[in-house]
Amino acid sequence: MGVYERILVPVEGTETDGPVLDHIAEVAAMCGAEVTLLRVAHYHTRDERAYELEDAEGDLERAAELLRSRGVTVHTLMVHGEPAEAILQQAAELKPDLIAMATHGHGWAKRMVLGSVADHVRHNSDVPLLLLKSRAAG
């Protein structure tokens, strides 16, 4: 049994997922941990819903395949709602040993105006949190 047995990894289907998936593939392999990939389908209108759900399913499958190809046991989960709250809810239900997520690397001014999913999770969860800055974030 390793340091981590269950790792929760929220994905969003953008280039920000790459660094966290690469890192977690190594961590999970070293610890023998299972990874749950979480994709939060976030939409505001019915028109957006169908597109977002299809997109979310594809995002999960691509991320899961990447980890499985590296020998990691992966579970996938799609939920609907506001990303930060959905991540916190799933963390409470799944009881992971670690949450690993990407950050966009926005500056402090933009975070003050727009908020940050990572900041919200960091301030409202007792689960250890690993944040990795996207290579694409300046």
PyMOL commands that set and color helices and strands:
alter all, ss='L'
color gray80, all
select helices_A, chain A and resi 17-31+46-68+83-94+108-114+117-124
alter helices_A, ss='H'
color red, helices_A
select strands_A, chain A and resi 6-11+34-41+73-80+98-103+129-133
alter strands_A, ss='S'
color yellow, strands_A
deselect
rebuild
show_as cartoon
